[in-house]
Structures are given as structure tokens and as C-alpha cells.
Amino acid sequence: MQILLDVDGCLLDYETPALAVAASITGHVATKEERSTTWDILDCCEQYRLHKDPIHEAWQAPGFCLGLQPIPGALDFVKRLSELGDVFLVTSHMKQAKMWVWEREQCLEKHGFTDHIEGIIHTHHKYKINGKFLIDDRVSNVVDWLNASADYQIGIILDHYGYDESDYAKISEKWPTLVQDGFVQYSITFNEVISAIEER
């Protein structure tokens, strides 16, 4: 069984340093309410939208990706997933960041993730990658993957930060059978994801 797993927001804490960079450039610290309105940090408030280019450039700077830290419990989560199937990390890189792909692989190796996976796939087209499960923190990635996949594949939205729930509600309205039949599931903890996979 092939398990596809996103990196940023699922294993590595992109949110904390990305928000810190945005706050240092704009002088505005995004509130929890602002962050809950959208998955995209740059769209969560007017100050970030107005300074989108310098914020994005700072995220792409050498060292940013390499410095990302694991979400607590992430390594144990990957170890447990590897006992259930073949785990492939599927991650999108920042196209203008020349060092991103190399830094991503170095970061994952440094924190021990590469000892428990089959490989790392760098792509902006996750919907083209086949697997039994896709675990991602971005609702649109899960929906696109399911729409392009064969039957009986399961998309799991892993939402550590609580900004996907409103998007998930829209999925429930637009594609109720995907949710009712269990093809899309919403989780906020690693244990919930493990349980969902074990049940299948």
C-alpha cells in the first residue's frame, strides 16, 4: 500500500517561521482569526497582501527551508505510517528558490525522516501521483488528487493549525458523497490519521 504524505504543515512547521518573517516585514502579527480564514498566509490579512513580494522573497532565501523544524510527534508518525505501507513524501518547492529542493532533502535527512520512507517526490502536480492515501494540509490538493484518481483512494486533510475546517465544510457541501463514503477525511492529530488508515 502506497501512502503519499505532504511535508510543510504535515511534518515540518512552516507556519511559525513563515508568520514570523511576514510579521518582521510588515510589523503586523496575524491573529488566529485572520489565519483561520484561508490556507494561504499571504491572503490572511491586508498587510501581508500589500507586502506579498518581499515576504515571498524572504521565504525563498537560502537557509529558510533548511531551518524548518519538525512538528512535535512527526517523526513517530512517519515511523508508524511506514509500518502500514510504503511512505512517499510528496512536496512542492518554491520555484524561484534555487536551493529549496536541496535544502528540503537535507532538512528531512537531518531530522531522521528519510530513514523511514521510500522516497521524496518534488512536484507541483500531486494529483498525478498514484497512491492509496494522500495526506495533505491543503484541501485543494486533496480534492484535485481524488478527482484525478481511481476509485477507492482516500484523501486525508491533516489540519494542525485549524485553517482548513471552513474549506472542508465547502467540500462537504459540494461533494457530499466523497465525505459520506469516507473518501475525504478531516483530521487534526497524527493519531486520527493513523486510525483512519488502519480502519481501511
Contacts in CASP RR format, 6 or more apart in sequence:
PFRMAT RR
TARGET T0000
AUTHOR 0000-0000-0000
METHOD contacts of the structure
MODEL  1
MQILLDVDGCLLDYETPALAVAASITGHVATKEERSTTWDILDCCEQYRL
HKDPIHEAWQAPGFCLGLQPIPGALDFVKRLSELGDVFLVTSHMKQAKMW
VWEREQCLEKHGFTDHIEGIIHTHHKYKINGKFLIDDRVSNVVDWLNASA
DYQIGIILDHYGYDESDYAKISEKWPTLVQDGFVQYSITFNEVISAIEER
1 84 0 8 1.000
1 85 0 8 1.000
1 86 0 8 1.000
1 132 0 8 1.000
1 133 0 8 1.000
2 85 0 8 1.000
2 86 0 8 1.000
2 88 0 8 1.000
2 130 0 8 1.000
2 131 0 8 1.000
2 132 0 8 1.000
2 133 0 8 1.000
3 81 0 8 1.000
3 84 0 8 1.000
3 85 0 8 1.000
3 86 0 8 1.000
3 87 0 8 1.000
3 88 0 8 1.000
3 131 0 8 1.000
3 132 0 8 1.000
3 133 0 8 1.000
3 135 0 8 1.000
3 197 0 8 1.000
4 88 0 8 1.000
4 90 0 8 1.000
4 121 0 8 1.000
4 126 0 8 1.000
4 129 0 8 1.000
4 131 0 8 1.000
4 133 0 8 1.000
4 134 0 8 1.000
4 135 0 8 1.000
4 145 0 8 1.000
5 11 0 8 1.000
5 78 0 8 1.000
5 81 0 8 1.000
5 87 0 8 1.000
5 88 0 8 1.000
5 89 0 8 1.000
5 90 0 8 1.000
5 117 0 8 1.000
5 134 0 8 1.000
5 135 0 8 1.000
5 136 0 8 1.000
6 89 0 8 1.000
6 90 0 8 1.000
6 91 0 8 1.000
6 126 0 8 1.000
6 134 0 8 1.000
6 135 0 8 1.000
6 136 0 8 1.000
6 137 0 8 1.000
6 138 0 8 1.000
6 141 0 8 1.000
6 158 0 8 1.000
7 89 0 8 1.000
7 90 0 8 1.000
7 91 0 8 1.000
7 104 0 8 1.000
7 108 0 8 1.000
8 14 0 8 1.000
8 68 0 8 1.000
8 91 0 8 1.000
8 137 0 8 1.000
9 15 0 8 1.000
9 71 0 8 1.000
9 137 0 8 1.000
9 158 0 8 1.000
9 160 0 8 1.000
9 161 0 8 1.000
10 71 0 8 1.000
10 74 0 8 1.000
10 135 0 8 1.000
10 136 0 8 1.000
10 137 0 8 1.000
10 158 0 8 1.000
10 160 0 8 1.000
11 70 0 8 1.000
11 71 0 8 1.000
11 74 0 8 1.000
11 77 0 8 1.000
11 78 0 8 1.000
11 89 0 8 1.000
11 108 0 8 1.000
11 113 0 8 1.000
12 68 0 8 1.000
12 69 0 8 1.000
12 70 0 8 1.000
12 71 0 8 1.000
12 74 0 8 1.000
12 107 0 8 1.000
13 68 0 8 1.000
13 69 0 8 1.000
13 70 0 8 1.000
13 71 0 8 1.000
14 68 0 8 1.000
15 41 0 8 1.000
15 160 0 8 1.000
15 161 0 8 1.000
16 69 0 8 1.000
17 64 0 8 1.000
17 67 0 8 1.000
17 68 0 8 1.000
18 41 0 8 1.000
18 59 0 8 1.000
19 29 0 8 1.000
19 30 0 8 1.000
19 35 0 8 1.000
19 41 0 8 1.000
21 55 0 8 1.000
21 58 0 8 1.000
21 59 0 8 1.000
21 64 0 8 1.000
22 28 0 8 1.000
22 30 0 8 1.000
22 41 0 8 1.000
22 42 0 8 1.000
22 48 0 8 1.000
22 51 0 8 1.000
22 55 0 8 1.000
23 29 0 8 1.000
23 30 0 8 1.000
25 51 0 8 1.000
25 54 0 8 1.000
25 55 0 8 1.000
25 58 0 8 1.000
26 47 0 8 1.000
26 48 0 8 1.000
26 50 0 8 1.000
26 51 0 8 1.000
26 55 0 8 1.000
27 47 0 8 1.000
28 45 0 8 1.000
28 47 0 8 1.000
28 48 0 8 1.000
30 41 0 8 1.000
30 44 0 8 1.000
30 45 0 8 1.000
30 48 0 8 1.000
31 45 0 8 1.000
34 44 0 8 1.000
34 45 0 8 1.000
35 41 0 8 1.000
35 44 0 8 1.000
35 161 0 8 1.000
35 163 0 8 1.000
36 162 0 8 1.000
36 163 0 8 1.000
36 165 0 8 1.000
36 166 0 8 1.000
37 43 0 8 1.000
37 44 0 8 1.000
37 163 0 8 1.000
37 166 0 8 1.000
38 44 0 8 1.000
38 163 0 8 1.000
39 137 0 8 1.000
39 138 0 8 1.000
39 139 0 8 1.000
39 140 0 8 1.000
39 163 0 8 1.000
39 164 0 8 1.000
39 167 0 8 1.000
41 48 0 8 1.000
42 48 0 8 1.000
42 49 0 8 1.000
42 52 0 8 1.000
42 55 0 8 1.000
42 56 0 8 1.000
43 49 0 8 1.000
48 55 0 8 1.000
56 94 0 8 1.000
56 96 0 8 1.000
58 64 0 8 1.000
59 94 0 8 1.000
59 97 0 8 1.000
60 94 0 8 1.000
60 96 0 8 1.000
60 97 0 8 1.000
60 100 0 8 1.000
61 97 0 8 1.000
62 98 0 8 1.000
62 99 0 8 1.000
62 103 0 8 1.000
63 99 0 8 1.000
63 103 0 8 1.000
64 97 0 8 1.000
64 103 0 8 1.000
65 94 0 8 1.000
65 97 0 8 1.000
65 99 0 8 1.000
65 100 0 8 1.000
65 103 0 8 1.000
65 104 0 8 1.000
65 107 0 8 1.000
66 99 0 8 1.000
66 103 0 8 1.000
66 106 0 8 1.000
66 107 0 8 1.000
67 103 0 8 1.000
67 107 0 8 1.000
68 107 0 8 1.000
69 111 0 8 1.000
70 111 0 8 1.000
70 113 0 8 1.000
71 160 0 8 1.000
73 190 0 8 1.000
74 113 0 8 1.000
74 190 0 8 1.000
75 111 0 8 1.000
75 112 0 8 1.000
75 113 0 8 1.000
75 116 0 8 1.000
76 190 0 8 1.000
77 190 0 8 1.000
77 193 0 8 1.000
77 194 0 8 1.000
78 87 0 8 1.000
78 113 0 8 1.000
78 116 0 8 1.000
78 117 0 8 1.000
79 116 0 8 1.000
80 190 0 8 1.000
80 194 0 8 1.000
81 87 0 8 1.000
81 116 0 8 1.000
81 194 0 8 1.000
81 197 0 8 1.000
82 116 0 8 1.000
82 117 0 8 1.000
84 194 0 8 1.000
84 197 0 8 1.000
84 198 0 8 1.000
86 118 0 8 1.000
87 116 0 8 1.000
87 117 0 8 1.000
87 118 0 8 1.000
87 119 0 8 1.000
88 117 0 8 1.000
88 118 0 8 1.000
88 119 0 8 1.000
88 120 0 8 1.000
88 121 0 8 1.000
88 129 0 8 1.000
89 108 0 8 1.000
89 113 0 8 1.000
89 117 0 8 1.000
89 119 0 8 1.000
89 120 0 8 1.000
89 121 0 8 1.000
90 121 0 8 1.000
90 123 0 8 1.000
90 126 0 8 1.000
90 129 0 8 1.000
90 134 0 8 1.000
90 136 0 8 1.000
91 104 0 8 1.000
91 120 0 8 1.000
91 121 0 8 1.000
91 122 0 8 1.000
91 123 0 8 1.000
92 122 0 8 1.000
92 123 0 8 1.000
92 124 0 8 1.000
92 126 0 8 1.000
93 100 0 8 1.000
93 101 0 8 1.000
93 104 0 8 1.000
93 122 0 8 1.000
93 124 0 8 1.000
94 100 0 8 1.000
95 124 0 8 1.000
101 122 0 8 1.000
104 120 0 8 1.000
104 122 0 8 1.000
105 114 0 8 1.000
105 120 0 8 1.000
108 114 0 8 1.000
108 120 0 8 1.000
114 120 0 8 1.000
121 129 0 8 1.000
123 129 0 8 1.000
126 134 0 8 1.000
126 136 0 8 1.000
126 141 0 8 1.000
126 144 0 8 1.000
126 145 0 8 1.000
127 141 0 8 1.000
127 144 0 8 1.000
127 145 0 8 1.000
127 147 0 8 1.000
127 148 0 8 1.000
127 149 0 8 1.000
128 148 0 8 1.000
129 145 0 8 1.000
130 149 0 8 1.000
130 150 0 8 1.000
131 149 0 8 1.000
131 153 0 8 1.000
132 153 0 8 1.000
132 154 0 8 1.000
132 200 0 8 1.000
133 153 0 8 1.000
133 154 0 8 1.000
133 155 0 8 1.000
133 156 0 8 1.000
133 197 0 8 1.000
133 200 0 8 1.000
134 141 0 8 1.000
134 142 0 8 1.000
134 145 0 8 1.000
134 146 0 8 1.000
134 153 0 8 1.000
134 154 0 8 1.000
134 155 0 8 1.000
134 156 0 8 1.000
135 155 0 8 1.000
135 156 0 8 1.000
135 158 0 8 1.000
135 193 0 8 1.000
136 142 0 8 1.000
136 145 0 8 1.000
136 155 0 8 1.000
136 156 0 8 1.000
136 157 0 8 1.000
136 158 0 8 1.000
137 157 0 8 1.000
137 158 0 8 1.000
137 159 0 8 1.000
137 160 0 8 1.000
137 161 0 8 1.000
137 164 0 8 1.000
138 164 0 8 1.000
139 157 0 8 1.000
139 164 0 8 1.000
139 167 0 8 1.000
139 168 0 8 1.000
139 170 0 8 1.000
139 171 0 8 1.000
140 167 0 8 1.000
142 155 0 8 1.000
142 156 0 8 1.000
142 157 0 8 1.000
142 184 0 8 1.000
143 171 0 8 1.000
143 175 0 8 1.000
143 184 0 8 1.000
145 153 0 8 1.000
145 155 0 8 1.000
146 153 0 8 1.000
146 155 0 8 1.000
146 178 0 8 1.000
146 183 0 8 1.000
146 184 0 8 1.000
153 183 0 8 1.000
154 182 0 8 1.000
154 183 0 8 1.000
154 184 0 8 1.000
154 185 0 8 1.000
154 196 0 8 1.000
154 197 0 8 1.000
154 200 0 8 1.000
155 183 0 8 1.000
155 184 0 8 1.000
155 185 0 8 1.000
156 184 0 8 1.000
156 185 0 8 1.000
156 186 0 8 1.000
156 187 0 8 1.000
156 193 0 8 1.000
156 196 0 8 1.000
156 197 0 8 1.000
157 164 0 8 1.000
157 168 0 8 1.000
157 184 0 8 1.000
157 185 0 8 1.000
157 186 0 8 1.000
157 187 0 8 1.000
158 187 0 8 1.000
158 188 0 8 1.000
158 190 0 8 1.000
158 193 0 8 1.000
159 165 0 8 1.000
159 168 0 8 1.000
159 186 0 8 1.000
159 187 0 8 1.000
159 188 0 8 1.000
160 188 0 8 1.000
162 188 0 8 1.000
164 186 0 8 1.000
165 186 0 8 1.000
168 184 0 8 1.000
168 186 0 8 1.000
171 178 0 8 1.000
171 179 0 8 1.000
171 184 0 8 1.000
172 179 0 8 1.000
175 184 0 8 1.000
177 183 0 8 1.000
178 184 0 8 1.000
185 196 0 8 1.000
187 193 0 8 1.000
187 196 0 8 1.000
END
